[in-house]
Amino acid sequence: MKFLNLLAAAGLCQAHTIFVSLEAGGVNSGVSQGVRTPEYDGPQTDVTSQYIACNGPPNPTQPTDKVITVTAGSNVTAIWRHTLTSGPEDVMDASHKGPTIAYLKKVTDAKTDTGIGGGWFKIQEDGLSNGVWGTERVINNAGKHTISIPKCIPNGQYLLRAEMIALHSASSYPGAQLYMECAQINIVGGTAAKTPSTVSIPGAYKASL
């Protein structure tokens, strides 16, 4: 992923973003229910940090006991907001342009697994298309980030990592702003027909070309 060979620099802007809730089967889980949300909406900028897996200091996330049931082969929607209390008109500053991405990681216990390390596989990526970035499409869609859950994967508990990357300050490292949170999900109805190749987070992203 060319734009994930992150060139980055400097100044953090005010209008950041948080993946606050997950919609599955037409039902919204509720803010911070089944999604490990922070109180602060800031980015991660160090691609070598363990906290780019599911976020963390300087944005400590809160645990949640909820695991959201998701049907393999269906679409889910990550809901993004500027803060935990923002409305759909306040997602992220329009200057924050870049790709949206989603990964899954199969885990034994979605409530306790940190997400750090191997086992992640990408299931969605929306970059620059017809002059419009993936983040712009999410902003223009009231913060809705649609993610297709593969039918071919095994049933069980997973972490779903939804991410938006802002490249407006990405002229030197570290400056690209990575926004991510992890949802705790239990996938049902999968066929287990395929075993996806996986990457490590941190490790999947590089600081330079």
TORPA-4810 file (N, C-alpha, C, O; in nm, 3 decimals):
<nodes>
NODE_1_0.085_-0.118_0.000_0.000_0.000_0.000_0.089_0.123_0.000_0.150_0.156_0.102_M
NODE_2_0.096_0.192_-0.115_0.189_0.302_-0.126_0.167_0.408_-0.020_0.262_0.454_0.043_K
NODE_3_0.040_0.446_0.000_0.015_0.557_0.093_0.028_0.515_0.238_0.016_0.598_0.327_F
NODE_4_0.054_0.386_0.263_0.080_0.342_0.399_0.228_0.334_0.429_0.267_0.307_0.543_L
NODE_5_0.313_0.357_0.327_0.454_0.377_0.354_0.464_0.521_0.401_0.498_0.611_0.324_N
NODE_6_0.434_0.542_0.527_0.391_0.672_0.575_0.504_0.772_0.581_0.602_0.754_0.652_L
NODE_7_0.488_0.879_0.503_0.570_0.996_0.516_0.495_1.086_0.613_0.373_1.096_0.603_L
NODE_8_0.563_1.151_0.707_0.480_1.219_0.804_0.547_1.337_0.870_0.669_1.338_0.877_A
NODE_9_0.473_1.437_0.919_0.530_1.543_1.002_0.430_1.613_1.086_0.312_1.617_1.051_A
NODE_10_0.467_1.663_1.186_0.427_1.778_1.260_0.286_1.792_1.306_0.214_1.695_1.330_A
NODE_11_0.249_1.918_1.316_0.142_1.976_1.390_0.012_1.899_1.391_-0.046_1.870_1.287_G
NODE_12_-0.032_1.866_1.508_-0.161_1.801_1.524_-0.270_1.906_1.516_-0.263_2.010_1.583_L
NODE_13_-0.372_1.879_1.435_-0.485_1.971_1.423_-0.588_1.940_1.530_-0.578_1.841_1.602_C
NODE_14_-0.685_2.026_1.540_-0.785_2.012_1.645_-0.892_1.909_1.613_-0.941_1.839_1.703_Q
NODE_15_-0.929_1.898_1.485_-1.045_1.816_1.451_-1.003_1.673_1.420_-0.986_1.636_1.303_A
NODE_16_-0.987_1.593_1.522_-0.948_1.454_1.508_-1.074_1.367_1.499_-1.182_1.419_1.470_H
NODE_17_-1.061_1.236_1.525_-1.178_1.150_1.509_-1.165_1.023_1.590_-1.054_0.981_1.624_T
NODE_18_-1.279_0.959_1.620_-1.285_0.835_1.698_-1.387_0.742_1.633_-1.494_0.786_1.592_I
NODE_19_-1.353_0.614_1.623_-1.448_0.508_1.586_-1.528_0.479_1.713_-1.480_0.410_1.803_F
NODE_20_-1.651_0.531_1.719_-1.725_0.532_1.846_-1.819_0.414_1.866_-1.845_0.373_1.979_V
NODE_21_-1.871_0.359_1.754_-1.967_0.249_1.768_-1.971_0.167_1.640_-1.922_0.210_1.535_S
NODE_22_-2.030_0.049_1.650_-2.040_-0.041_1.535_-2.187_-0.077_1.510_-2.260_-0.110_1.603_L
NODE_23_-2.227_-0.069_1.385_-2.360_-0.115_1.344_-2.346_-0.252_1.277_-2.267_-0.268_1.184_E
NODE_24_-2.422_-0.349_1.325_-2.421_-0.484_1.268_-2.563_-0.537_1.267_-2.635_-0.525_1.366_A
NODE_25_-2.605_-0.595_1.156_-2.741_-0.645_1.146_-2.846_-0.538_1.163_-2.956_-0.565_1.210_G
NODE_26_-2.812_-0.415_1.125_-2.906_-0.305_1.137_-2.918_-0.246_1.276_-3.002_-0.158_1.299_G
NODE_27_-2.835_-0.293_1.369_-2.842_-0.246_1.508_-2.710_-0.179_1.545_-2.603_-0.234_1.523_V
NODE_28_-2.720_-0.058_1.601_-2.602_0.011_1.651_-2.574_-0.034_1.794_-2.663_-0.034_1.878_N
NODE_29_-2.450_-0.071_1.820_-2.412_-0.124_1.952_-2.420_-0.020_2.062_-2.432_-0.054_2.179_S
NODE_30_-2.413_0.108_2.025_-2.407_0.215_2.123_-2.264_0.263_2.141_-2.170_0.184_2.128_G
NODE_31_-2.248_0.389_2.171_-2.115_0.447_2.187_-2.037_0.374_2.296_-2.085_0.357_2.408_V
NODE_32_-1.918_0.331_2.262_-1.825_0.263_2.353_-1.874_0.125_2.396_-1.817_0.066_2.489_S
NODE_33_-1.976_0.071_2.331_-2.026_-0.062_2.363_-1.972_-0.162_2.260_-2.017_-0.164_2.145_Q
NODE_34_-1.877_-0.242_2.301_-1.814_-0.335_2.209_-1.703_-0.275_2.126_-1.642_-0.344_2.044_G
NODE_35_-1.675_-0.146_2.145_-1.564_-0.077_2.078_-1.479_-0.012_2.186_-1.531_0.058_2.273_V
NODE_36_-1.349_-0.035_2.182_-1.258_0.020_2.284_-1.225_0.164_2.250_-1.131_0.191_2.175_R
NODE_37_-1.301_0.256_2.305_-1.286_0.396_2.270_-1.201_0.472_2.372_-1.201_0.438_2.490_T
NODE_38_-1.128_0.574_2.325_-1.058_0.665_2.415_-1.145_0.786_2.445_-1.243_0.812_2.374_P
NODE_39_-1.111_0.860_2.548_-1.179_0.987_2.573_-1.121_1.097_2.484_-1.191_1.191_2.448_E
NODE_40_-0.992_1.084_2.450_-0.925_1.184_2.367_-0.924_1.136_2.222_-0.904_1.017_2.195_Y
NODE_41_-0.946_1.228_2.130_-0.963_1.193_1.989_-0.836_1.205_1.905_-0.844_1.212_1.783_D
NODE_42_-0.720_1.208_1.969_-0.595_1.230_1.898_-0.546_1.109_1.820_-0.596_0.998_1.839_G
NODE_43_-0.448_1.131_1.731_-0.396_1.023_1.648_-0.277_0.952_1.709_-0.218_0.999_1.807_P
NODE_44_-0.242_0.839_1.650_-0.111_0.779_1.667_-0.027_0.821_1.546_-0.077_0.827_1.434_Q
NODE_45_0.101_0.851_1.569_0.189_0.893_1.459_0.313_0.807_1.446_0.382_0.813_1.345_T
NODE_46_0.344_0.727_1.547_0.461_0.639_1.546_0.419_0.501_1.497_0.352_0.427_1.569_D
NODE_47_0.458_0.467_1.374_0.411_0.339_1.317_0.480_0.219_1.379_0.442_0.105_1.351_V
NODE_48_0.581_0.241_1.463_0.647_0.131_1.534_0.588_0.107_1.672_0.625_0.011_1.740_T
NODE_49_0.496_0.192_1.715_0.439_0.180_1.849_0.340_0.064_1.857_0.267_0.037_1.761_S
NODE_50_0.339_-0.004_1.971_0.240_-0.110_1.992_0.098_-0.057_1.990_0.003_-0.132_1.967_Q
NODE_51_0.084_0.073_2.014_-0.050_0.130_2.026_-0.116_0.158_1.891_-0.230_0.203_1.887_Y
NODE_52_-0.046_0.133_1.780_-0.117_0.146_1.652_-0.203_0.024_1.624_-0.277_0.021_1.526_I
NODE_53_-0.195_-0.078_1.709_-0.284_-0.194_1.692_-0.428_-0.155_1.722_-0.515_-0.165_1.635_A
NODE_54_-0.454_-0.112_1.845_-0.592_-0.080_1.887_-0.602_0.053_1.960_-0.696_0.076_2.036_C
NODE_55_-0.503_0.142_1.937_-0.494_0.272_2.003_-0.448_0.253_2.148_-0.441_0.141_2.198_N
NODE_56_-0.417_0.364_2.213_-0.361_0.362_2.348_-0.289_0.493_2.373_-0.303_0.586_2.294_G
NODE_57_-0.212_0.503_2.482_-0.146_0.628_2.516_-0.080_0.693_2.393_-0.012_0.625_2.316_P
NODE_58_-0.100_0.825_2.374_-0.160_0.922_2.468_-0.313_0.923_2.469_-0.373_1.016_2.523_P
NODE_59_-0.375_0.822_2.409_-0.521_0.814_2.403_-0.568_0.685_2.471_-0.619_0.596_2.402_N
NODE_60_-0.553_0.672_2.602_-0.588_0.544_2.667_-0.732_0.503_2.638_-0.824_0.585_2.648_P
NODE_61_-0.751_0.377_2.601_-0.885_0.327_2.570_-0.946_0.260_2.692_-0.875_0.213_2.781_T
NODE_62_-1.078_0.256_2.693_-1.151_0.196_2.804_-1.198_0.055_2.766_-1.243_0.034_2.654_Q
NODE_63_-1.188_-0.041_2.859_-1.236_-0.176_2.829_-1.388_-0.179_2.817_-1.458_-0.093_2.871_P
NODE_64_-1.437_-0.278_2.745_-1.582_-0.298_2.731_-1.610_-0.447_2.738_-1.535_-0.528_2.682_T
NODE_65_-1.715_-0.485_2.806_-1.750_-0.626_2.822_-1.833_-0.681_2.706_-1.857_-0.801_2.699_D
NODE_66_-1.875_-0.595_2.617_-1.965_-0.638_2.509_-1.886_-0.699_2.393_-1.782_-0.647_2.353_K
NODE_67_-1.937_-0.809_2.339_-1.888_-0.869_2.215_-2.005_-0.869_2.118_-2.111_-0.924_2.148_V
NODE_68_-1.986_-0.810_2.002_-2.095_-0.788_1.906_-2.101_-0.904_1.807_-2.000_-0.938_1.745_I
NODE_69_-2.217_-0.963_1.792_-2.235_-1.073_1.697_-2.246_-1.017_1.555_-2.324_-0.926_1.528_T
NODE_70_-2.167_-1.075_1.465_-2.161_-1.031_1.326_-2.173_-1.154_1.236_-2.109_-1.256_1.262_V
NODE_71_-2.254_-1.145_1.133_-2.271_-1.255_1.039_-2.170_-1.245_0.926_-2.159_-1.142_0.861_T
NODE_72_-2.096_-1.353_0.903_-2.002_-1.357_0.792_-2.076_-1.335_0.661_-2.186_-1.388_0.641_A
NODE_73_-2.016_-1.258_0.571_-2.080_-1.226_0.445_-2.167_-1.102_0.449_-2.219_-1.060_0.346_G
NODE_74_-2.183_-1.042_0.567_-2.264_-0.921_0.580_-2.175_-0.797_0.582_-2.053_-0.806_0.590_S
NODE_75_-2.239_-0.682_0.575_-2.169_-0.555_0.593_-2.192_-0.503_0.734_-2.302_-0.514_0.789_N
NODE_76_-2.089_-0.446_0.793_-2.101_-0.373_0.918_-2.060_-0.229_0.891_-1.998_-0.200_0.788_V
NODE_77_-2.093_-0.141_0.982_-2.061_0.000_0.965_-1.992_0.053_1.089_-2.049_0.055_1.198_T
NODE_78_-1.867_0.097_1.070_-1.797_0.168_1.177_-1.845_0.313_1.175_-1.843_0.378_1.071_A
NODE_79_-1.886_0.363_1.291_-1.935_0.500_1.302_-1.824_0.587_1.360_-1.775_0.562_1.470_I
NODE_80_-1.786_0.690_1.284_-1.679_0.782_1.325_-1.739_0.916_1.366_-1.831_0.967_1.303_W
NODE_81_-1.682_0.971_1.474_-1.723_1.102_1.524_-1.599_1.178_1.574_-1.499_1.117_1.613_R
NODE_82_-1.608_1.310_1.571_-1.499_1.394_1.622_-1.472_1.364_1.770_-1.356_1.352_1.810_H
NODE_83_-1.576_1.353_1.849_-1.565_1.316_1.991_-1.672_1.211_2.022_-1.754_1.179_1.936_T
NODE_84_-1.671_1.160_2.143_-1.770_1.060_2.183_-1.912_1.116_2.185_-2.008_1.039_2.178_L
NODE_85_-1.925_1.246_2.195_-2.058_1.308_2.202_-2.097_1.385_2.076_-2.203_1.448_2.074_T
NODE_86_-2.014_1.381_1.972_-2.043_1.455_1.849_-2.156_1.390_1.770_-2.183_1.270_1.785_S
NODE_87_-2.221_1.470_1.686_-2.326_1.420_1.598_-2.272_1.387_1.460_-2.153_1.405_1.435_G
NODE_88_-2.358_1.338_1.370_-2.314_1.293_1.238_-2.262_1.404_1.148_-2.198_1.377_1.046_P
NODE_89_-2.287_1.529_1.185_-2.235_1.640_1.107_-2.092_1.676_1.148_-2.029_1.761_1.085_E
NODE_90_-2.041_1.613_1.253_-1.909_1.646_1.308_-1.826_1.518_1.315_-1.818_1.453_1.420_D
NODE_91_-1.765_1.482_1.203_-1.690_1.356_1.192_-1.540_1.380_1.206_-1.476_1.324_1.294_V
NODE_92_-1.487_1.462_1.118_-1.344_1.493_1.116_-1.327_1.612_1.024_-1.406_1.631_0.931_M
NODE_93_-1.226_1.694_1.048_-1.205_1.810_0.963_-1.182_1.767_0.818_-1.114_1.667_0.792_D
NODE_94_-1.239_1.841_0.725_-1.231_1.806_0.584_-1.089_1.808_0.529_-1.062_1.750_0.425_A
NODE_95_-0.998_1.875_0.601_-0.858_1.879_0.557_-0.786_1.747_0.580_-0.679_1.723_0.524_S
NODE_96_-0.845_1.660_0.662_-0.783_1.532_0.699_-0.814_1.427_0.592_-0.909_1.349_0.606_H
NODE_97_-0.736_1.426_0.486_-0.763_1.339_0.372_-0.666_1.222_0.368_-0.547_1.236_0.395_K
NODE_98_-0.720_1.104_0.335_-0.638_0.985_0.326_-0.725_0.861_0.313_-0.845_0.872_0.291_G
NODE_99_-0.665_0.743_0.327_-0.739_0.618_0.310_-0.816_0.576_0.434_-0.785_0.617_0.546_P
NODE_100_-0.916_0.494_0.412_-0.980_0.418_0.520_-0.945_0.271_0.501_-0.932_0.224_0.388_T
NODE_101_-0.931_0.200_0.612_-0.883_0.061_0.608_-0.953_-0.016_0.719_-0.992_0.042_0.820_I
NODE_102_-0.967_-0.146_0.701_-1.018_-0.231_0.809_-0.944_-0.364_0.807_-0.915_-0.420_0.701_A
NODE_103_-0.913_-0.413_0.926_-0.846_-0.541_0.946_-0.927_-0.626_1.043_-1.003_-0.574_1.126_Y
NODE_104_-0.911_-0.757_1.033_-0.960_-0.851_1.132_-0.843_-0.929_1.190_-0.741_-0.950_1.124_L
NODE_105_-0.860_-0.973_1.315_-0.765_-1.063_1.380_-0.844_-1.165_1.461_-0.922_-1.127_1.549_K
NODE_106_-0.824_-1.293_1.432_-0.892_-1.397_1.509_-0.824_-1.412_1.645_-0.701_-1.420_1.653_K
NODE_107_-0.904_-1.415_1.751_-0.852_-1.419_1.887_-0.931_-1.520_1.970_-1.040_-1.562_1.932_V
NODE_108_-0.873_-1.557_2.082_-0.943_-1.648_2.173_-1.050_-1.574_2.253_-1.160_-1.624_2.272_T
NODE_109_-1.015_-1.454_2.299_-1.107_-1.374_2.380_-1.099_-1.229_2.334_-1.001_-1.160_2.361_D
NODE_110_-1.202_-1.184_2.265_-1.201_-1.049_2.210_-1.202_-0.942_2.318_-1.162_-0.828_2.292_A
NODE_111_-1.246_-0.976_2.438_-1.252_-0.876_2.546_-1.116_-0.849_2.608_-1.096_-0.743_2.669_K
NODE_112_-1.023_-0.942_2.595_-0.895_-0.926_2.665_-0.774_-0.919_2.573_-0.669_-0.872_2.615_T
NODE_113_-0.786_-0.964_2.450_-0.670_-0.964_2.360_-0.630_-0.820_2.326_-0.716_-0.738_2.293_D
NODE_114_-0.501_-0.790_2.335_-0.453_-0.654_2.311_-0.450_-0.618_2.163_-0.450_-0.500_2.128_T
NODE_115_-0.447_-0.718_2.078_-0.436_-0.693_1.935_-0.294_-0.674_1.887_-0.269_-0.674_1.766_G
NODE_116_-0.200_-0.658_1.978_-0.061_-0.629_1.941_0.003_-0.753_1.880_-0.006_-0.863_1.937_I
NODE_117_0.069_-0.736_1.765_0.143_-0.846_1.705_0.077_-0.902_1.581_0.000_-0.834_1.513_G
NODE_118_0.107_-1.030_1.551_0.065_-1.092_1.427_-0.081_-1.133_1.426_-0.152_-1.122_1.526_G
NODE_119_-0.124_-1.182_1.308_-0.258_-1.235_1.293_-0.358_-1.146_1.224_-0.472_-1.187_1.203_G
NODE_120_-0.318_-1.024_1.188_-0.411_-0.930_1.126_-0.420_-0.954_0.975_-0.318_-0.978_0.910_W
NODE_121_-0.541_-0.946_0.920_-0.556_-0.950_0.775_-0.654_-0.842_0.730_-0.757_-0.817_0.793_F
NODE_122_-0.618_-0.778_0.620_-0.695_-0.663_0.571_-0.819_-0.710_0.497_-0.811_-0.801_0.414_K
NODE_123_-0.932_-0.648_0.526_-1.057_-0.684_0.459_-1.119_-0.566_0.384_-1.215_-0.584_0.309_I
NODE_124_-1.064_-0.445_0.403_-1.120_-0.328_0.335_-1.014_-0.222_0.322_-0.931_-0.203_0.411_Q
NODE_125_-1.017_-0.152_0.208_-0.928_-0.039_0.186_-0.991_0.054_0.083_-1.033_0.009_-0.023_E
NODE_126_-0.999_0.180_0.115_-1.056_0.279_0.025_-0.963_0.398_0.021_-0.957_0.477_0.115_D
NODE_127_-0.889_0.412_-0.090_-0.791_0.518_-0.103_-0.843_0.634_-0.186_-0.954_0.683_-0.165_G
NODE_128_-0.760_0.678_-0.281_-0.794_0.792_-0.367_-0.861_0.740_-0.494_-0.802_0.661_-0.568_L
NODE_129_-0.983_0.784_-0.519_-1.058_0.742_-0.636_-1.134_0.861_-0.693_-1.212_0.925_-0.624_S
NODE_130_-1.109_0.889_-0.821_-1.174_1.002_-0.888_-1.155_1.133_-0.812_-1.245_1.216_-0.804_N
NODE_131_-1.034_1.148_-0.756_-1.000_1.271_-0.687_-1.055_1.284_-0.546_-1.041_1.389_-0.484_G
NODE_132_-1.117_1.178_-0.495_-1.177_1.182_-0.361_-1.115_1.071_-0.276_-1.105_0.956_-0.320_V
NODE_133_-1.075_1.106_-0.154_-1.015_1.009_-0.062_-1.123_0.934_0.017_-1.236_0.979_0.031_W
NODE_134_-1.083_0.819_0.068_-1.172_0.739_0.151_-1.225_0.815_0.271_-1.343_0.803_0.305_G
NODE_135_-1.139_0.894_0.336_-1.185_0.971_0.453_-1.293_1.071_0.414_-1.386_1.095_0.491_T
NODE_136_-1.281_1.130_0.295_-1.383_1.225_0.249_-1.517_1.156_0.229_-1.622_1.212_0.260_E
NODE_137_-1.512_1.032_0.178_-1.638_0.959_0.159_-1.705_0.929_0.293_-1.827_0.934_0.304_R
NODE_138_-1.625_0.898_0.394_-1.681_0.874_0.527_-1.741_1.003_0.584_-1.851_1.002_0.638_V
NODE_139_-1.668_1.113_0.573_-1.719_1.241_0.622_-1.849_1.278_0.553_-1.945_1.322_0.617_I
NODE_140_-1.852_1.260_0.420_-1.971_1.295_0.342_-2.088_1.200_0.365_-2.201_1.228_0.326_N
NODE_141_-2.060_1.086_0.430_-2.164_0.987_0.459_-2.198_0.984_0.608_-2.232_0.880_0.663_N
NODE_142_-2.187_1.101_0.672_-2.225_1.115_0.814_-2.145_1.023_0.905_-2.196_0.975_1.006_A
NODE_143_-2.018_0.999_0.869_-1.930_0.920_0.955_-1.945_0.770_0.941_-1.894_0.695_1.024_G
NODE_144_-2.015_0.724_0.837_-2.039_0.581_0.820_-1.931_0.520_0.730_-1.912_0.561_0.616_K
NODE_145_-1.862_0.421_0.784_-1.751_0.351_0.718_-1.795_0.206_0.700_-1.792_0.127_0.794_H
NODE_146_-1.835_0.172_0.577_-1.891_0.039_0.550_-1.779_-0.063_0.528_-1.685_-0.039_0.453_T
NODE_147_-1.793_-0.177_0.595_-1.692_-0.283_0.591_-1.762_-0.416_0.564_-1.856_-0.453_0.635_I
NODE_148_-1.716_-0.488_0.462_-1.772_-0.619_0.430_-1.695_-0.727_0.505_-1.572_-0.733_0.498_S
NODE_149_-1.767_-0.811_0.577_-1.707_-0.922_0.651_-1.703_-1.045_0.560_-1.808_-1.089_0.513_I
NODE_150_-1.585_-1.101_0.535_-1.577_-1.215_0.443_-1.661_-1.334_0.488_-1.669_-1.363_0.608_P
NODE_151_-1.722_-1.401_0.393_-1.799_-1.522_0.422_-1.708_-1.642_0.445_-1.746_-1.736_0.515_K
NODE_152_-1.588_-1.638_0.387_-1.503_-1.757_0.381_-1.419_-1.782_0.505_-1.345_-1.880_0.510_C
NODE_153_-1.428_-1.696_0.607_-1.342_-1.711_0.724_-1.408_-1.798_0.831_-1.530_-1.817_0.828_I
NODE_154_-1.330_-1.849_0.926_-1.387_-1.932_1.033_-1.473_-1.851_1.129_-1.455_-1.730_1.143_P
NODE_155_-1.567_-1.918_1.193_-1.643_-1.857_1.302_-1.552_-1.833_1.422_-1.444_-1.892_1.432_N
NODE_156_-1.597_-1.747_1.511_-1.524_-1.724_1.634_-1.507_-1.578_1.664_-1.561_-1.491_1.594_G
NODE_157_-1.432_-1.550_1.770_-1.413_-1.413_1.814_-1.297_-1.348_1.739_-1.194_-1.410_1.710_Q
NODE_158_-1.317_-1.221_1.709_-1.220_-1.142_1.634_-1.212_-1.002_1.693_-1.304_-0.956_1.761_Y
NODE_159_-1.101_-0.936_1.664_-1.094_-0.790_1.676_-1.110_-0.732_1.537_-1.047_-0.778_1.441_L
NODE_160_-1.195_-0.632_1.525_-1.214_-0.559_1.401_-1.150_-0.422_1.419_-1.196_-0.341_1.499_L
NODE_161_-1.045_-0.397_1.344_-0.969_-0.272_1.353_-1.009_-0.182_1.236_-0.973_-0.208_1.122_R
NODE_162_-1.085_-0.076_1.266_-1.121_0.023_1.165_-1.027_0.142_1.178_-0.991_0.183_1.289_A
NODE_163_-0.987_0.197_1.063_-0.881_0.300_1.065_-0.908_0.406_0.959_-0.954_0.377_0.848_E
NODE_164_-0.878_0.530_0.996_-0.871_0.640_0.900_-0.733_0.704_0.914_-0.685_0.726_1.025_M
NODE_165_-0.669_0.731_0.801_-0.535_0.790_0.801_-0.541_0.926_0.733_-0.586_0.938_0.619_I
NODE_166_-0.495_1.029_0.804_-0.493_1.165_0.751_-0.351_1.199_0.707_-0.256_1.187_0.784_A
NODE_167_-0.337_1.240_0.581_-0.205_1.263_0.521_-0.173_1.411_0.501_-0.076_1.443_0.433_L
NODE_168_-0.252_1.500_0.559_-0.233_1.643_0.533_-0.101_1.697_0.587_-0.052_1.798_0.537_H
NODE_169_-0.042_1.631_0.686_0.087_1.674_0.742_0.198_1.575_0.709_0.302_1.575_0.774_S
NODE_170_0.176_1.491_0.609_0.266_1.380_0.584_0.380_1.416_0.490_0.402_1.347_0.390_A
NODE_171_0.452_1.522_0.520_0.567_1.560_0.438_0.697_1.506_0.493_0.796_1.498_0.420_S
NODE_172_0.700_1.468_0.619_0.816_1.403_0.680_0.766_1.325_0.801_0.651_1.340_0.843_S
NODE_173_0.853_1.242_0.855_0.810_1.150_0.962_0.846_1.206_1.099_0.956_1.258_1.116_Y
NODE_174_0.757_1.198_1.198_0.620_1.146_1.194_0.519_1.258_1.175_0.523_1.358_1.247_P
NODE_175_0.431_1.243_1.083_0.330_1.345_1.057_0.199_1.290_1.009_0.095_1.349_1.035_G
NODE_176_0.201_1.177_0.940_0.074_1.113_0.904_0.001_1.076_1.033_0.061_1.028_1.128_A
NODE_177_-0.128_1.100_1.034_-0.208_1.078_1.155_-0.294_0.954_1.137_-0.379_0.948_1.048_Q
NODE_178_-0.272_0.855_1.223_-0.346_0.729_1.218_-0.451_0.728_1.329_-0.419_0.743_1.447_L
NODE_179_-0.575_0.710_1.289_-0.686_0.701_1.384_-0.743_0.561_1.375_-0.784_0.518_1.267_Y
NODE_180_-0.747_0.490_1.486_-0.799_0.353_1.485_-0.854_0.316_1.622_-0.807_0.364_1.725_M
NODE_181_-0.954_0.232_1.620_-1.002_0.165_1.740_-1.035_0.022_1.701_-1.047_-0.010_1.582_E
NODE_182_-1.051_-0.065_1.802_-1.085_-0.204_1.777_-1.222_-0.237_1.836_-1.251_-0.206_1.951_C
NODE_183_-1.305_-0.301_1.754_-1.433_-0.355_1.799_-1.415_-0.502_1.833_-1.336_-0.572_1.770_A
NODE_184_-1.489_-0.547_1.932_-1.486_-0.686_1.977_-1.605_-0.758_1.915_-1.719_-0.727_1.948_Q
NODE_185_-1.579_-0.855_1.826_-1.690_-0.917_1.755_-1.682_-1.069_1.762_-1.575_-1.127_1.782_I
NODE_186_-1.797_-1.132_1.744_-1.807_-1.278_1.733_-1.872_-1.309_1.599_-1.989_-1.277_1.577_N
NODE_187_-1.796_-1.370_1.509_-1.845_-1.397_1.374_-1.914_-1.533_1.370_-1.861_-1.633_1.418_I
NODE_188_-2.032_-1.534_1.311_-2.110_-1.657_1.292_-2.141_-1.672_1.144_-2.145_-1.574_1.070_V
NODE_189_-2.163_-1.796_1.101_-2.203_-1.821_0.963_-2.090_-1.826_0.863_-2.114_-1.828_0.743_G
NODE_190_-1.965_-1.829_0.912_-1.851_-1.839_0.821_-1.831_-1.980_0.769_-1.871_-2.077_0.835_G
NODE_191_-1.770_-1.993_0.652_-1.749_-2.125_0.593_-1.613_-2.185_0.625_-1.593_-2.305_0.609_T
NODE_192_-1.519_-2.102_0.671_-1.381_-2.146_0.697_-1.316_-2.206_0.573_-1.230_-2.292_0.583_A
NODE_193_-1.358_-2.159_0.456_-1.305_-2.213_0.331_-1.164_-2.165_0.301_-1.091_-2.229_0.225_A
NODE_194_-1.125_-2.052_0.360_-0.993_-1.996_0.332_-0.925_-1.955_0.461_-0.989_-1.919_0.560_K
NODE_195_-0.792_-1.961_0.457_-0.710_-1.910_0.566_-0.634_-1.789_0.513_-0.542_-1.806_0.434_T
NODE_196_-0.669_-1.669_0.555_-0.605_-1.550_0.498_-0.461_-1.536_0.544_-0.426_-1.576_0.655_P
NODE_197_-0.377_-1.478_0.458_-0.242_-1.443_0.499_-0.250_-1.323_0.593_-0.340_-1.240_0.581_S
NODE_198_-0.157_-1.315_0.686_-0.166_-1.214_0.792_-0.041_-1.130_0.802_0.065_-1.166_0.749_T
NODE_199_-0.054_-1.017_0.870_0.058_-0.927_0.898_0.059_-0.895_1.046_-0.036_-0.925_1.119_V
NODE_200_0.167_-0.834_1.090_0.180_-0.790_1.229_0.153_-0.640_1.238_0.195_-0.563_1.151_S
NODE_201_0.085_-0.600_1.343_0.068_-0.459_1.375_0.109_-0.438_1.520_0.044_-0.491_1.610_I
NODE_202_0.218_-0.362_1.545_0.300_-0.290_1.447_0.382_-0.385_1.361_0.400_-0.503_1.393_P
NODE_203_0.431_-0.331_1.250_0.511_-0.407_1.156_0.461_-0.395_1.014_0.540_-0.402_0.920_G
NODE_204_0.331_-0.377_0.998_0.274_-0.371_0.862_0.304_-0.238_0.793_0.312_-0.233_0.671_A
NODE_205_0.321_-0.131_0.871_0.342_0.001_0.814_0.488_0.042_0.833_0.551_0.008_0.933_Y
NODE_206_0.541_0.116_0.735_0.678_0.162_0.739_0.681_0.315_0.745_0.586_0.382_0.704_K
NODE_207_0.790_0.367_0.798_0.800_0.511_0.816_0.842_0.584_0.690_0.831_0.707_0.683_A
NODE_208_0.891_0.512_0.589_0.938_0.575_0.466_0.917_0.481_0.350_0.883_0.364_0.369_S
NODE_209_0.938_0.533_0.229_0.923_0.452_0.108_1.029_0.343_0.103_1.032_0.265_0.008_L
</nodes>
